[in-house]
């Protein structure tokens, strides 16, 4: 009878521990999904600003149609992606990095067009975009921090013992393309 009680207590401890592990996973997973959603919100905010930016530049640099078209095309490709679905993270990363590259090309144009550089609408849009880019960087960092926390939790012992049983899934880190960091070369 005593052995039965000991086994029952051990099983109860294991069950309660498993419940705790599962609840911790849920907390990490929800926080990661929330962070991804916030990142998507900032990406959408930037997408909404781009048409105004392109229209402003178009009046000053009409013969720069290739640069303007590449910005519009990158934006349109990104609009086709569901920014709220973390299953699309690799596609979102690729499109977001391409859009960043094309926007840098667009801003490089202002060096060649003094009138554009002095246009208050362009300057305001540029400043707003800089703020959004800063928000995106912060949201990326936070998302990656939550993804890292979730991934560490799943891999640590003894939670790793329950990861397979409960089918815990890790989170993909948001990586920036190295080419997107480089300033574009614009020559006339």
Secondary structure, DSSP 8 states (H G I E B T S, - for coil): -HHHHHHHHHHHHHHHHHHHHHHHHHHHHHHHHHHHHHHHHHHHHHHHHHHHHHHHHHHH-TT-HHHHHHHHHHHHHHHTS-TT-GGGHHHHHHHHHHHHHHHHHHHHGGGT-HHHHH-HHHHHHHHHHHHHHHHHHHHHHHHHHHHHHHHHHHHSTTHHHHHHHHT----------HHHHS------
